[in-house]
């Protein structure tokens, strides 16, 4: 086996990780935008509680988050058994890994988008309203386009977090090759077996390349979006 | 058009209470900064909600706290031109202009894009982005954007305040064309006597959150006490005159008013048309006897109605000229020499070139 070619298991881990991270990023995006807008633009009862809940995964040990997910979404958990009736199963599936990654990446995404919404000049939103736009149209035609660089940054942060998520994922959905064994889990496994060093190194190199690539793409997209909206 | 505004609100330590019913078409809200002008127009636009108040446009309630009516801004169909243009930076000029148009029901649209582009001279800017526009161009596009939403009323909050003198002079004729050609009711907020006198038909003077004076522009213009100290140089009167005839040989146009005949250089309007002429107090000389052999073309007899101190060395004299008022700003010394007191006869001398100044619109 050459130094550069991946084993089937390793390749599977890379593909799985990309899929988990992409799904986690895209599925949490609408919720992140909605929560970020609420936190940035509305005052409501329990706002600090919502803010605290969103940020909780950032401060809790990932293992704790993973265990809470297992309690809630496990086969015998209240949410898990309820969703199972509709055929939606998270426990020990790749979808569970995506859920764990989404939860872990959520605070980062919300934070980036919220800051960017707060930076949008509210006087432009007022101007939009005087021109006949209701709240939804104001958001879609003014706030959202001007927030685009922040949304891109938030997505990339979430993606990167998802690519590297380990603790919550392994606690919630374990480490099943081909189903829940993402890059970090695979690297961890390889370091635990004799002769796994080469594989661990290969996957590490791939991790670095993917993360760096994501960062560069986001820089490029954010710069283009920023140029379009620069006043 | 009728616009009734009745507002009572608190803004921290500042309280605003004003009520006026303007027949339009151009209502100026005049006052120093901090007098509550912007809060007042924000209430009209629906961007601010007063504790108690009423805004009726042609009898329709846009706001009536007693009846629990408060239309949101997007349903009021009131155009708003802000001091700081507020163009959408992510859209081209063309898309900015189309923005309000798009939200206006087809049946309610009256503004025609070609006409507005021509009126404001912005047709060549369509493909540009707001960041590539000059301050004056931004403001013209902002006016066009507001107009293309076919509003029932146009609010303009110090639209010229952020511009330098040259840009102000560039935009002013567009505003006058807007008033005369689109014939949309306008509420114009300004602290500049010059802008207000040139545009307004009705003036509301605000001071410290209260309405200090309200009435037709020609009446308010005579109130010497309303002009703030630093704007005294701009004090003057507005006379509505009838265009008699233009003499191509001399290049002068003859105007008729109750105060007498006036000559101004240039063509102003066809014979029979009404022309608004503003005569600034600093452009008027006074004589106790009718002067002869003098270059000034306009000599109007009158009776001194009021002499008011204007600073340590000057006085402002209001002359009643057959029912019309003319205001002169002269030195205290001259007033003493001529013996000017209420009731004495005097002649106002006004150079034709100063009458033609900013107010008479000389069009080629």
Interface residues (C-beta under 8 A of the other chain):
Chain A: X121 X123 X124 X126 X127 X128 X129 X130 X131 X132 X133 X134 X137 X141 X142 X145 X146 X228 X229 X230 X231
Chain B: X45 X46 X47 X72 X73 X74 X75 X76 X77 X78 X79 X80 X82 X84 X86 X88 X89 X90 X99 X100 X103 X104 X130 X131 X145 X146 X149
